[in-house]
Amino acid sequence: GNMYPIALKIARKINFSWVRAVFGFNQQTNIGMVFYPAIQIVPTMFERRRCLIPAAIDQDPYWRVQRDIAESLGYYKAAAIHSRFLMPLTGPEGKMSASQRESAVFLNDDPKTIRKKIWRAFSGGQSTLELHRKLGGNPDIDVAYQWLYYFFEPDDDRIKQLHDDYRSGKLTSGDMKSILIERLTEFVERHQTSREEVKDKLHLYMREGRLAQRMWETKFGLEE
């Protein structure tokens, strides 16, 4: 609805040869996929503001196209922060997905579910405790360590100690998972409490709320 006018403006600037080269489209690609880059770019042009996009590297082609056409439409070029994929609970391959509940911890998971998921998570440890003590583990592929590194251990010295102890075999996979379970459970419970506290304010952000009304009513691309 309200994004369609600007999506059309963007689409007029992008020909099929271009998206074929950028995204690898071919003669069997459906027209929905061909038009989708225009839709993906639309939010970067809301209100003619400068836009900073945190995204994984696989989204970069969209922002490169945006930067090539933005100024010709009277908008700012977007800037992007490239983030690394955080491995799913199932290991280094693949990514988290809402359709695969075992691949991630969700913000509505209870402590029992969180504990079960983390205990089943992929680890970088050896097949036996004896081997682990002897050979050490691989923190680069250990889910618990990676989640602590990115989210739950702000102390650089502490995370280095966890890394070194796991690599040497001093720290086991179970030890690492126990640390993560404690940190993660605390975070999720705090989030769930905060979420309950703001329920009476949700209406402000819904379609009929006053904070959302202007966005819904604006026809982006027709603001002039």
Z-matrix of the N, CA and C atoms (Angstrom, degrees):
N
C 1 1.440
C 2 1.508 1 112.28
N 3 1.337 2 117.08 1 -88.45
C 4 1.463 3 119.98 2 -172.90
C 5 1.528 4 113.24 3 -73.35
N 6 1.332 5 118.82 4 -12.46
C 7 1.462 6 120.54 5 176.88
C 8 1.530 7 112.55 6 -93.84
N 9 1.312 8 116.61 7 -10.07
C 10 1.467 9 119.88 8 -172.12
C 11 1.526 10 113.77 9 -62.97
N 12 1.352 11 120.21 10 -42.86
C 13 1.473 12 119.35 11 -179.16
C 14 1.527 13 113.47 12 -57.81
N 15 1.338 14 117.63 13 -44.91
C 16 1.460 15 119.24 14 -179.70
C 17 1.525 16 110.79 15 -72.55
N 18 1.333 17 117.55 16 -31.37
C 19 1.468 18 120.00 17 176.25
C 20 1.525 19 110.48 18 -61.62
N 21 1.326 20 116.57 19 -39.08
C 22 1.468 21 120.35 20 178.00
C 23 1.524 22 111.21 21 -66.27
N 24 1.328 23 116.72 22 -40.72
C 25 1.467 24 120.02 23 178.07
C 26 1.530 25 110.67 24 -60.95
N 27 1.320 26 115.67 25 -42.82
C 28 1.463 27 120.50 26 178.96
C 29 1.523 28 110.27 27 -64.42
N 30 1.333 29 116.19 28 -45.23
C 31 1.464 30 121.00 29 -177.30
C 32 1.524 31 111.98 30 -60.24
N 33 1.323 32 116.50 31 -34.68
C 34 1.468 33 119.49 32 179.93
C 35 1.522 34 112.22 33 -65.86
N 36 1.309 35 117.09 34 -21.56
C 37 1.464 36 121.62 35 -178.44
C 38 1.535 37 112.74 36 -89.13
N 39 1.323 38 117.04 37 -7.03
C 40 1.463 39 120.87 38 -173.97
C 41 1.524 40 109.73 39 -121.32
N 42 1.322 41 117.49 40 118.57
C 43 1.463 42 118.85 41 178.22
C 44 1.531 43 110.97 42 -97.68
N 45 1.323 44 115.56 43 169.23
C 46 1.462 45 120.29 44 -174.36
C 47 1.523 46 112.08 45 -64.99
N 48 1.330 47 117.21 46 -37.24
C 49 1.465 48 119.90 47 179.27
C 50 1.525 49 110.77 48 -58.36
N 51 1.320 50 115.27 49 -37.63
C 52 1.462 51 121.11 50 -178.68
C 53 1.528 52 111.06 51 -66.45
N 54 1.340 53 116.25 52 -54.00
C 55 1.469 54 118.51 53 -177.99
C 56 1.523 55 111.55 54 -67.48
N 57 1.319 56 116.89 55 -28.78
C 58 1.466 57 118.91 56 176.23
C 59 1.526 58 110.43 57 -63.92
N 60 1.317 59 115.98 58 -42.10
C 61 1.463 60 120.08 59 179.49
C 62 1.526 61 111.85 60 -69.35
N 63 1.337 62 116.61 61 -38.89
C 64 1.468 63 120.74 62 -176.08
C 65 1.521 64 112.18 63 -77.25
N 66 1.343 65 116.90 64 -44.42
C 67 1.464 66 120.69 65 -171.81
C 68 1.528 67 113.84 66 -106.60
N 69 1.331 68 117.32 67 -4.33
C 70 1.459 69 119.43 68 178.71
C 71 1.513 70 114.13 69 78.28
N 72 1.325 71 117.84 70 22.01
C 73 1.461 72 120.59 71 178.41
C 74 1.531 73 110.33 72 -65.05
N 75 1.335 74 116.10 73 155.62
C 76 1.460 75 121.29 74 176.58
C 77 1.522 76 109.81 75 -138.55
N 78 1.322 77 116.85 76 -171.27
C 79 1.464 78 120.47 77 -175.57
C 80 1.532 79 112.77 78 -67.67
N 81 1.319 80 117.01 79 -15.08
C 82 1.474 81 119.96 80 178.04
C 83 1.530 82 112.53 81 -93.18
N 84 1.325 83 117.78 82 -5.08
C 85 1.463 84 121.05 83 -179.43
C 86 1.521 85 110.19 84 -68.99
N 87 1.340 86 117.21 85 131.32
C 88 1.466 87 119.04 86 -178.09
C 89 1.528 88 111.08 87 -75.34
N 90 1.322 89 116.57 88 158.87
C 91 1.463 90 120.94 89 -173.34
C 92 1.524 91 112.12 90 -68.20
N 93 1.326 92 117.23 91 -22.52
C 94 1.461 93 119.45 92 176.25
C 95 1.515 94 111.62 93 -63.62
N 96 1.330 95 115.98 94 -43.04
C 97 1.462 96 120.05 95 178.91
C 98 1.521 97 111.39 96 -68.33
N 99 1.326 98 116.78 97 -34.35
C 100 1.461 99 120.59 98 179.59
C 101 1.526 100 110.58 99 -65.65
N 102 1.342 101 116.68 100 -38.14
C 103 1.464 102 120.91 101 -178.70
C 104 1.529 103 112.57 102 -81.26
N 105 1.338 104 116.61 103 -21.47
C 106 1.458 105 119.98 104 -172.86
C 107 1.523 106 114.39 105 -57.46
N 108 1.336 107 121.46 106 -39.05
C 109 1.470 108 119.00 107 178.35
C 110 1.520 109 113.42 108 -53.71
N 111 1.328 110 117.68 109 -35.45
C 112 1.467 111 120.46 110 177.76
C 113 1.524 112 110.63 111 -64.11
N 114 1.328 113 117.03 112 -40.74
C 115 1.469 114 121.50 113 178.65
C 116 1.526 115 110.43 114 -66.36
N 117 1.324 116 116.73 115 -42.06
C 118 1.461 117 121.22 116 -178.86
C 119 1.526 118 111.46 117 -62.55
N 120 1.314 119 116.88 118 -33.17
C 121 1.461 120 121.74 119 -176.97
C 122 1.525 121 112.34 120 -78.40
N 123 1.322 122 118.15 121 -24.93
C 124 1.470 123 122.18 122 -173.28
C 125 1.529 124 114.09 123 -48.99
N 126 1.348 125 120.89 124 -50.70
C 127 1.473 126 119.48 125 -175.94
C 128 1.524 127 114.45 126 -60.77
N 129 1.330 128 117.82 127 -20.33
C 130 1.465 129 119.69 128 178.66
C 131 1.520 130 111.64 129 -73.32
N 132 1.327 131 116.59 130 -8.15
C 133 1.458 132 120.65 131 -176.85
C 134 1.526 133 112.79 132 -117.55
N 135 1.316 134 117.34 133 16.26
C 136 1.459 135 120.27 134 174.93
C 137 1.529 136 110.11 135 -64.09
N 138 1.300 137 116.87 136 132.16
C 139 1.468 138 124.15 137 169.22
C 140 1.525 139 114.24 138 57.64
N 141 1.323 140 118.16 139 17.32
C 142 1.471 141 121.47 140 178.95
C 143 1.535 142 111.70 141 53.44
N 144 1.311 143 115.57 142 40.85
C 145 1.465 144 120.54 143 178.48
C 146 1.526 145 109.94 144 -103.60
N 147 1.329 146 115.84 145 157.98
C 148 1.460 147 119.43 146 173.41
C 149 1.531 148 109.06 147 -69.77
N 150 1.311 149 116.03 148 141.29
C 151 1.462 150 120.64 149 -172.30
C 152 1.524 151 110.61 150 -124.85
N 153 1.332 152 116.08 151 128.50
C 154 1.461 153 122.30 152 175.12
C 155 1.523 154 107.89 153 -114.81
N 156 1.323 155 116.85 154 121.89
C 157 1.460 156 121.67 155 -171.28
C 158 1.523 157 111.17 156 -112.32
N 159 1.336 158 118.75 157 114.07
C 160 1.464 159 119.82 158 170.41
C 161 1.525 160 108.49 159 -85.10
N 162 1.311 161 117.47 160 119.93
C 163 1.463 162 120.30 161 -176.81
C 164 1.519 163 110.12 162 -156.29
N 165 1.316 164 115.32 163 159.31
C 166 1.461 165 119.79 164 175.33
C 167 1.529 166 109.55 165 -75.15
N 168 1.312 167 115.21 166 163.01
C 169 1.458 168 121.00 167 -172.74
C 170 1.525 169 112.20 168 -62.01
N 171 1.345 170 118.26 169 -25.26
C 172 1.466 171 119.54 170 -178.47
C 173 1.526 172 112.58 171 -68.09
N 174 1.340 173 117.30 172 -15.83
C 175 1.463 174 121.06 173 178.40
C 176 1.528 175 112.58 174 -90.59
N 177 1.318 176 116.78 175 -5.83
C 178 1.465 177 120.78 176 -174.32
C 179 1.531 178 114.76 177 -57.53
N 180 1.341 179 120.39 178 -37.81
C 181 1.469 180 119.13 179 -179.60
C 182 1.530 181 113.79 180 -55.94
N 183 1.336 182 117.22 181 -35.52
C 184 1.470 183 119.64 182 179.25
C 185 1.524 184 110.78 183 -62.94
N 186 1.324 185 115.53 184 -42.94
C 187 1.470 186 118.68 185 -175.68
C 188 1.527 187 111.01 186 -74.99
N 189 1.327 188 117.91 187 -26.66
C 190 1.463 189 120.22 188 174.91
C 191 1.528 190 110.30 189 -67.21
N 192 1.323 191 115.62 190 -41.91
C 193 1.468 192 119.15 191 176.30
C 194 1.524 193 109.63 192 -63.05
N 195 1.336 194 116.29 193 -43.73
C 196 1.466 195 120.18 194 179.68
C 197 1.521 196 111.10 195 -57.26
N 198 1.313 197 116.89 196 -43.99
C 199 1.458 198 120.53 197 -177.67
C 200 1.530 199 111.62 198 -66.17
N 201 1.325 200 116.11 199 -28.40
C 202 1.465 201 119.61 200 179.73
C 203 1.527 202 112.97 201 -74.73
N 204 1.334 203 116.99 202 -26.05
C 205 1.469 204 119.08 203 -174.42
C 206 1.526 205 114.32 204 -112.80
N 207 1.336 206 117.71 205 -15.05
C 208 1.473 207 120.87 206 -170.47
C 209 1.522 208 113.18 207 -56.17
N 210 1.309 209 117.78 208 -51.51
C 211 1.462 210 120.27 209 -173.69
C 212 1.523 211 112.07 210 -67.29
N 213 1.331 212 117.32 211 -29.78
C 214 1.467 213 119.49 212 178.26
C 215 1.523 214 111.65 213 -68.57
N 216 1.340 215 116.41 214 -18.26
C 217 1.465 216 121.43 215 177.25
C 218 1.526 217 112.08 216 -100.46
N 219 1.324 218 116.10 217 -0.06
C 220 1.461 219 119.71 218 178.83
C 221 1.513 220 114.37 219 88.48
N 222 1.344 221 117.33 220 19.97
C 223 1.465 222 121.96 221 -179.67
C 224 1.530 223 110.14 222 -116.77
N 225 1.328 224 115.60 223 166.30
C 226 1.456 225 120.81 224 177.55
C 227 1.533 226 110.74 225 -79.14
N 228 1.321 227 115.29 226 149.68
C 229 1.456 228 119.69 227 170.33
C 230 1.528 229 108.86 228 -69.46
N 231 1.322 230 116.17 229 136.71
C 232 1.465 231 120.41 230 178.56
C 233 1.526 232 110.11 231 -77.13
N 234 1.325 233 115.74 232 152.26
C 235 1.464 234 121.99 233 172.45
C 236 1.526 235 107.84 234 -113.33
N 237 1.321 236 116.35 235 149.18
C 238 1.462 237 119.64 236 -176.45
C 239 1.525 238 111.44 237 -129.65
N 240 1.323 239 114.86 238 144.45
C 241 1.460 240 122.09 239 170.48
C 242 1.522 241 106.53 240 -108.85
N 243 1.312 242 117.76 241 117.36
C 244 1.454 243 121.02 242 -178.62
C 245 1.525 244 110.09 243 -85.35
N 246 1.312 245 116.17 244 122.48
C 247 1.460 246 121.02 245 178.72
C 248 1.524 247 109.79 246 -107.98
N 249 1.311 248 116.02 247 156.71
C 250 1.454 249 120.88 248 177.13
C 251 1.522 250 109.35 249 -85.88
N 252 1.329 251 115.49 250 149.99
C 253 1.453 252 119.19 251 173.75
C 254 1.524 253 108.90 252 -66.45
N 255 1.317 254 116.49 253 131.78
C 256 1.459 255 120.53 254 172.11
C 257 1.519 256 107.24 255 -87.25
N 258 1.313 257 116.75 256 125.99
C 259 1.461 258 118.96 257 -174.93
C 260 1.527 259 111.75 258 -62.54
N 261 1.331 260 117.03 259 144.72
C 262 1.466 261 120.96 260 176.36
C 263 1.521 262 110.50 261 -71.57
N 264 1.309 263 116.11 262 171.36
C 265 1.462 264 120.21 263 179.20
C 266 1.523 265 111.95 264 -61.16
N 267 1.328 266 115.99 265 -23.63
C 268 1.463 267 120.65 266 -176.10
C 269 1.524 268 113.63 267 -80.37
N 270 1.336 269 118.25 268 -7.24
C 271 1.460 270 120.14 269 175.88
C 272 1.511 271 114.81 270 127.43
N 273 1.330 272 117.22 271 -173.50
C 274 1.466 273 121.97 272 -172.87
C 275 1.521 274 114.54 273 -64.09
N 276 1.326 275 117.96 274 -26.50
C 277 1.461 276 120.39 275 -178.29
C 278 1.525 277 110.66 276 -86.79
N 279 1.332 278 115.83 277 145.92
C 280 1.457 279 120.69 278 176.51
C 281 1.516 280 112.40 279 82.64
N 282 1.325 281 115.88 280 -167.35
C 283 1.452 282 121.03 281 179.58
C 284 1.517 283 109.85 282 -148.82
N 285 1.314 284 116.58 283 167.50
C 286 1.458 285 121.26 284 179.57
C 287 1.524 286 110.21 285 -67.94
N 288 1.316 287 115.42 286 146.31
C 289 1.458 288 120.08 287 -179.56
C 290 1.519 289 109.97 288 -148.08
N 291 1.327 290 115.59 289 139.08
C 292 1.466 291 119.97 290 178.02
C 293 1.522 292 111.32 291 -65.30
N 294 1.324 293 116.80 292 -23.18
C 295 1.466 294 120.59 293 -179.72
C 296 1.529 295 112.09 294 -82.96
N 297 1.336 296 116.76 295 -9.06
C 298 1.463 297 121.49 296 177.56
C 299 1.527 298 108.07 297 -121.96
N 300 1.309 299 115.55 298 90.07
C 301 1.461 300 120.99 299 -171.96
C 302 1.525 301 112.41 300 -60.45
N 303 1.329 302 116.85 301 -26.99
C 304 1.464 303 119.77 302 -178.39
C 305 1.530 304 112.41 303 -78.95
N 306 1.333 305 117.45 304 -6.91
C 307 1.465 306 120.11 305 -176.35
C 308 1.521 307 113.22 306 -86.51
N 309 1.335 308 117.47 307 -12.44
C 310 1.464 309 120.15 308 -173.60
C 311 1.520 310 111.06 309 -152.36
N 312 1.315 311 115.37 310 164.73
C 313 1.464 312 122.21 311 169.46
C 314 1.517 313 106.83 312 -99.98
N 315 1.326 314 116.51 313 130.38
C 316 1.455 315 121.59 314 -177.18
C 317 1.526 316 110.34 315 -104.34
N 318 1.312 317 115.55 316 153.88
C 319 1.461 318 120.47 317 -173.67
C 320 1.527 319 113.43 318 -69.16
N 321 1.325 320 117.15 319 -10.32
C 322 1.469 321 119.35 320 174.85
C 323 1.530 322 112.12 321 -104.73
N 324 1.322 323 117.62 322 8.57
C 325 1.466 324 120.64 323 176.15
C 326 1.527 325 110.17 324 -70.48
N 327 1.332 326 116.50 325 142.53
C 328 1.461 327 119.74 326 176.91
C 329 1.535 328 109.40 327 -88.01
N 330 1.345 329 117.43 328 167.07
C 331 1.469 330 120.43 329 -176.71
C 332 1.527 331 113.96 330 -55.46
N 333 1.333 332 117.07 331 -38.32
C 334 1.464 333 120.25 332 -179.93
C 335 1.522 334 110.86 333 -63.54
N 336 1.335 335 115.85 334 -42.53
C 337 1.466 336 120.42 335 179.68
C 338 1.524 337 110.97 336 -66.41
N 339 1.331 338 115.89 337 -42.06
C 340 1.466 339 120.25 338 178.76
C 341 1.528 340 110.42 339 -59.68
N 342 1.314 341 115.10 340 -46.86
C 343 1.471 342 119.79 341 -179.13
C 344 1.529 343 110.93 342 -60.06
N 345 1.327 344 116.19 343 -45.18
C 346 1.461 345 120.62 344 -179.09
C 347 1.531 346 110.97 345 -62.64
N 348 1.329 347 116.21 346 -43.37
C 349 1.466 348 120.05 347 -178.73
C 350 1.527 349 111.82 348 -64.28
N 351 1.320 350 116.44 349 -42.99
C 352 1.465 351 119.16 350 -177.97
C 353 1.526 352 111.24 351 -69.27
N 354 1.321 353 116.99 352 -37.83
C 355 1.469 354 118.76 353 178.95
C 356 1.523 355 111.38 354 -64.83
N 357 1.332 356 116.35 355 -28.70
C 358 1.465 357 120.31 356 179.41
C 359 1.527 358 112.53 357 -89.33
N 360 1.321 359 117.19 358 -4.70
C 361 1.467 360 121.14 359 -175.80
C 362 1.532 361 111.78 360 -64.96
N 363 1.302 362 114.54 361 152.36
C 364 1.465 363 122.04 362 178.18
C 365 1.528 364 109.98 363 -61.89
N 366 1.320 365 116.38 364 138.48
C 367 1.466 366 119.38 365 179.56
C 368 1.524 367 110.44 366 -125.86
N 369 1.320 368 114.47 367 163.21
C 370 1.460 369 120.03 368 177.55
C 371 1.510 370 112.64 369 -100.61
N 372 1.325 371 115.88 370 17.27
C 373 1.456 372 120.35 371 -178.25
C 374 1.519 373 113.33 372 -82.95
N 375 1.325 374 115.67 373 173.69
C 376 1.460 375 121.66 374 178.79
C 377 1.531 376 110.28 375 -83.41
N 378 1.333 377 115.52 376 171.35
C 379 1.468 378 120.75 377 -174.75
C 380 1.525 379 113.40 378 -71.62
N 381 1.326 380 117.01 379 -23.24
C 382 1.465 381 120.76 380 177.05
C 383 1.524 382 109.26 381 -134.28
N 384 1.317 383 115.64 382 159.03
C 385 1.461 384 120.37 383 179.00
C 386 1.526 385 110.75 384 -62.65
N 387 1.335 386 115.83 385 -39.11
C 388 1.469 387 120.00 386 179.96
C 389 1.530 388 110.90 387 -60.32
N 390 1.331 389 116.05 388 -46.48
C 391 1.465 390 119.86 389 178.92
C 392 1.524 391 111.41 390 -65.38
N 393 1.325 392 115.33 391 -37.29
C 394 1.464 393 118.88 392 -179.36
C 395 1.527 394 110.58 393 -64.59
N 396 1.312 395 116.93 394 -43.04
C 397 1.468 396 120.10 395 178.28
C 398 1.534 397 110.71 396 -62.70
N 399 1.324 398 115.57 397 -33.61
C 400 1.460 399 120.46 398 -176.78
C 401 1.531 400 112.14 399 -81.23
N 402 1.343 401 116.45 400 -46.06
C 403 1.467 402 121.14 401 -172.27
C 404 1.522 403 114.09 402 -100.94
N 405 1.334 404 115.89 403 -21.26
C 406 1.462 405 119.28 404 -177.02
C 407 1.516 406 112.38 405 79.95
N 408 1.330 407 115.65 406 172.60
C 409 1.456 408 121.06 407 -179.09
C 410 1.519 409 111.95 408 -108.20
N 411 1.319 410 114.63 409 175.22
C 412 1.466 411 121.14 410 179.87
C 413 1.527 412 109.20 411 -113.11
N 414 1.321 413 118.43 412 99.38
C 415 1.468 414 120.84 413 -178.24
C 416 1.523 415 113.32 414 -66.58
N 417 1.337 416 117.15 415 -19.15
C 418 1.464 417 120.13 416 -178.49
C 419 1.521 418 112.58 417 -67.77
N 420 1.327 419 117.17 418 -23.28
C 421 1.461 420 120.05 419 179.52
C 422 1.525 421 111.82 420 -118.03
N 423 1.313 422 117.04 421 6.68
C 424 1.465 423 121.31 422 -179.19
C 425 1.528 424 109.82 423 -86.79
N 426 1.318 425 116.88 424 116.97
C 427 1.466 426 121.60 425 -175.65
C 428 1.522 427 111.59 426 -58.86
N 429 1.320 428 117.27 427 -47.45
C 430 1.467 429 120.47 428 -177.05
C 431 1.525 430 111.01 429 -59.52
N 432 1.325 431 116.88 430 -44.91
C 433 1.467 432 119.50 431 179.26
C 434 1.523 433 110.72 432 -64.34
N 435 1.321 434 116.96 433 -44.86
C 436 1.464 435 120.34 434 -178.05
C 437 1.524 436 111.57 435 -61.61
N 438 1.317 437 117.22 436 -39.67
C 439 1.471 438 120.17 437 178.90
C 440 1.525 439 110.80 438 -68.62
N 441 1.312 440 116.87 439 -38.91
C 442 1.467 441 119.75 440 175.39
C 443 1.525 442 110.33 441 -63.23
N 444 1.314 443 116.11 442 -42.68
C 445 1.468 444 121.41 443 -178.22
C 446 1.528 445 111.24 444 -60.78
N 447 1.324 446 116.48 445 -45.22
C 448 1.460 447 119.59 446 -174.59
C 449 1.527 448 114.08 447 -85.40
N 450 1.319 449 118.02 448 -28.65
C 451 1.460 450 119.83 449 -170.30
C 452 1.526 451 116.20 450 -122.25
N 453 1.305 452 117.86 451 -42.08
C 454 1.456 453 118.82 452 -159.77
C 455 1.522 454 116.64 453 -118.77
N 456 1.328 455 118.19 454 4.21
C 457 1.461 456 119.17 455 175.11
C 458 1.528 457 108.96 456 -130.52
N 459 1.335 458 117.04 457 95.93
C 460 1.463 459 120.74 458 -175.88
C 461 1.529 460 114.44 459 -76.85
N 462 1.312 461 116.95 460 -15.75
C 463 1.464 462 121.04 461 -176.78
C 464 1.535 463 109.74 462 -85.05
N 465 1.328 464 117.22 463 113.68
C 466 1.464 465 121.46 464 -178.11
C 467 1.526 466 112.46 465 -60.84
N 468 1.314 467 116.52 466 -38.45
C 469 1.463 468 119.87 467 179.79
C 470 1.523 469 110.86 468 -66.38
N 471 1.320 470 115.79 469 -40.14
C 472 1.461 471 120.56 470 -179.83
C 473 1.528 472 110.95 471 -66.97
N 474 1.324 473 117.81 472 -43.31
C 475 1.465 474 119.78 473 -178.30
C 476 1.526 475 110.31 474 -68.09
N 477 1.330 476 117.00 475 -32.94
C 478 1.470 477 119.86 476 176.09
C 479 1.522 478 110.54 477 -67.06
N 480 1.335 479 116.01 478 -38.31
C 481 1.462 480 120.01 479 178.21
C 482 1.528 481 110.75 480 -63.99
N 483 1.335 482 116.43 481 -42.62
C 484 1.465 483 120.44 482 177.33
C 485 1.527 484 110.26 483 -61.18
N 486 1.328 485 115.91 484 -43.30
C 487 1.466 486 121.43 485 178.78
C 488 1.530 487 110.82 486 -59.15
N 489 1.317 488 115.82 487 -50.70
C 490 1.466 489 120.42 488 -175.71
C 491 1.525 490 111.81 489 -67.70
N 492 1.329 491 116.50 490 -39.89
C 493 1.464 492 120.16 491 -179.69
C 494 1.527 493 111.22 492 -67.29
N 495 1.316 494 116.54 493 -36.33
C 496 1.465 495 119.88 494 178.74
C 497 1.527 496 110.10 495 -71.73
N 498 1.317 497 115.79 496 -41.01
C 499 1.464 498 120.76 497 179.39
C 500 1.534 499 111.06 498 -62.65
N 501 1.315 500 115.94 499 -35.56
C 502 1.470 501 119.96 500 -178.07
C 503 1.525 502 112.88 501 -82.21
N 504 1.331 503 117.25 502 -16.45
C 505 1.457 504 120.46 503 -177.82
C 506 1.513 505 113.35 504 97.11
N 507 1.316 506 117.06 505 -5.04
C 508 1.464 507 121.11 506 178.85
C 509 1.523 508 110.52 507 -65.32
N 510 1.322 509 116.27 508 -38.57
C 511 1.463 510 122.28 509 179.67
C 512 1.521 511 108.64 510 -102.73
N 513 1.323 512 117.57 511 130.37
C 514 1.463 513 121.04 512 -178.99
C 515 1.526 514 111.22 513 -91.01
N 516 1.330 515 115.56 514 169.53
C 517 1.464 516 120.30 515 176.62
C 518 1.523 517 110.70 516 -62.67
N 519 1.330 518 115.84 517 -37.62
C 520 1.459 519 119.60 518 177.65
C 521 1.514 520 112.23 519 -63.67
N 522 1.330 521 116.31 520 -39.76
C 523 1.465 522 120.31 521 177.13
C 524 1.527 523 110.74 522 -60.54
N 525 1.333 524 115.54 523 -45.92
C 526 1.461 525 120.67 524 -178.31
C 527 1.525 526 110.59 525 -63.58
N 528 1.318 527 115.93 526 -42.47
C 529 1.460 528 119.91 527 -179.71
C 530 1.528 529 111.27 528 -65.95
N 531 1.315 530 117.14 529 -36.82
C 532 1.467 531 120.43 530 178.79
C 533 1.524 532 111.28 531 -62.95
N 534 1.328 533 116.06 532 -40.68
C 535 1.468 534 120.21 533 178.00
C 536 1.519 535 110.10 534 -63.10
N 537 1.341 536 115.91 535 -44.89
C 538 1.464 537 119.53 536 -179.78
C 539 1.520 538 111.53 537 -64.65
N 540 1.314 539 117.51 538 -42.88
C 541 1.468 540 120.88 539 -179.74
C 542 1.523 541 110.56 540 -56.46
N 543 1.314 542 116.97 541 -45.05
C 544 1.467 543 120.99 542 -179.86
C 545 1.526 544 111.19 543 -61.77
N 546 1.334 545 116.96 544 -48.58
C 547 1.466 546 121.12 545 -177.71
C 548 1.528 547 111.08 546 -66.90
N 549 1.322 548 115.60 547 -44.75
C 550 1.460 549 120.73 548 -175.84
C 551 1.522 550 111.78 549 -67.82
N 552 1.321 551 116.81 550 -42.67
C 553 1.465 552 120.56 551 179.20
C 554 1.523 553 110.79 552 -62.13
N 555 1.315 554 116.44 553 -43.36
C 556 1.466 555 120.71 554 178.29
C 557 1.531 556 110.75 555 -59.97
N 558 1.323 557 116.44 556 -43.64
C 559 1.464 558 120.86 557 -179.34
C 560 1.526 559 111.42 558 -63.86
N 561 1.331 560 117.15 559 -47.44
C 562 1.464 561 120.97 560 -177.27
C 563 1.524 562 110.78 561 -66.06
N 564 1.313 563 117.79 562 -41.26
C 565 1.468 564 120.37 563 178.66
C 566 1.523 565 110.89 564 -64.41
N 567 1.319 566 117.34 565 -39.09
C 568 1.463 567 120.71 566 177.26
C 569 1.532 568 110.66 567 -64.58
N 570 1.312 569 115.92 568 -40.58
C 571 1.466 570 120.06 569 177.72
C 572 1.524 571 110.99 570 -63.86
N 573 1.320 572 117.14 571 -44.29
C 574 1.464 573 120.68 572 -178.38
C 575 1.523 574 111.33 573 -64.05
N 576 1.332 575 116.65 574 -37.27
C 577 1.465 576 120.45 575 176.35
C 578 1.521 577 110.79 576 -64.77
N 579 1.322 578 116.67 577 -45.48
C 580 1.469 579 120.94 578 179.75
C 581 1.518 580 111.20 579 -63.93
N 582 1.316 581 116.44 580 -36.91
C 583 1.465 582 120.66 581 179.65
C 584 1.523 583 111.07 582 -63.00
N 585 1.315 584 116.75 583 -40.81
C 586 1.462 585 120.33 584 178.01
C 587 1.524 586 111.17 585 -64.06
N 588 1.328 587 116.02 586 -35.43
C 589 1.466 588 120.40 587 -176.56
C 590 1.524 589 113.38 588 -70.07
N 591 1.325 590 118.02 589 -21.21
C 592 1.473 591 120.00 590 -177.49
C 593 1.525 592 112.81 591 -105.80
N 594 1.317 593 117.56 592 7.31
C 595 1.460 594 119.34 593 -178.52
C 596 1.523 595 112.78 594 -58.45
N 597 1.347 596 116.47 595 -33.01
C 598 1.459 597 119.27 596 -178.39
C 599 1.526 598 112.28 597 -74.32
N 600 1.347 599 117.52 598 -4.70
C 601 1.463 600 120.88 599 179.06
C 602 1.530 601 112.60 600 -108.81
N 603 1.320 602 116.72 601 -2.20
C 604 1.458 603 119.66 602 -176.04
C 605 1.521 604 112.66 603 -59.79
N 606 1.329 605 116.14 604 -33.06
C 607 1.465 606 119.05 605 -176.29
C 608 1.525 607 111.97 606 -60.18
N 609 1.326 608 117.13 607 -24.71
C 610 1.463 609 119.98 608 -179.58
C 611 1.523 610 111.81 609 -65.55
N 612 1.333 611 116.10 610 -25.70
C 613 1.459 612 120.48 611 -173.96
C 614 1.526 613 113.10 612 -105.37
N 615 1.327 614 117.15 613 -4.03
C 616 1.451 615 120.35 614 179.24
C 617 1.520 616 110.34 615 -78.67
N 618 1.318 617 116.20 616 175.46
C 619 1.465 618 120.94 617 -175.26
C 620 1.516 619 112.25 618 -54.75
N 621 1.348 620 116.56 619 -38.23
C 622 1.459 621 119.60 620 -177.05
C 623 1.527 622 112.89 621 -88.68
N 624 1.340 623 117.48 622 -3.58
C 625 1.455 624 120.30 623 -179.09
C 626 1.513 625 112.72 624 -73.51
N 627 1.325 626 116.13 625 152.20
C 628 1.463 627 119.26 626 -175.60
C 629 1.527 628 112.51 627 -66.73
N 630 1.347 629 117.51 628 -28.29
C 631 1.456 630 119.72 629 179.78
C 632 1.527 631 111.97 630 -74.52
N 633 1.319 632 116.47 631 -24.22
C 634 1.464 633 120.24 632 -179.71
C 635 1.522 634 112.74 633 -96.50
N 636 1.322 635 116.70 634 -19.20
C 637 1.463 636 120.47 635 -171.50
C 638 1.529 637 112.79 636 -57.60
N 639 1.346 638 116.42 637 -43.61
C 640 1.462 639 118.51 638 -177.47
C 641 1.526 640 111.24 639 -64.51
N 642 1.332 641 116.95 640 -38.74
C 643 1.460 642 119.96 641 179.31
C 644 1.520 643 111.27 642 -64.88
N 645 1.333 644 116.32 643 -40.22
C 646 1.460 645 119.20 644 -179.34
C 647 1.525 646 111.54 645 -69.01
N 648 1.331 647 115.82 646 -32.23
C 649 1.460 648 119.07 647 -175.92
C 650 1.525 649 112.91 648 -83.35
N 651 1.331 650 117.20 649 -21.56
C 652 1.466 651 120.22 650 -178.23
C 653 1.521 652 110.68 651 -73.33
N 654 1.320 653 115.95 652 130.71
C 655 1.458 654 121.32 653 173.00
C 656 1.526 655 106.86 654 -95.84
N 657 1.313 656 117.13 655 95.86
C 658 1.451 657 120.75 656 -174.30
C 659 1.521 658 110.46 657 -64.03
N 660 1.314 659 114.67 658 132.00
C 661 1.451 660 120.61 659 -175.07
C 662 1.509 661 112.14 660 100.96
N 663 1.352 662 115.59 661 -12.77
C 664 1.468 663 120.89 662 178.68
C 665 1.520 664 110.92 663 -121.33
N 666 1.357 665 116.40 664 21.63
C 667 1.461 666 119.34 665 -175.03
C 668 1.517 667 112.81 666 -69.78
N 669 1.345 668 116.80 667 -25.99
C 670 1.460 669 118.79 668 -174.98
C 671 1.531 670 110.72 669 -62.65
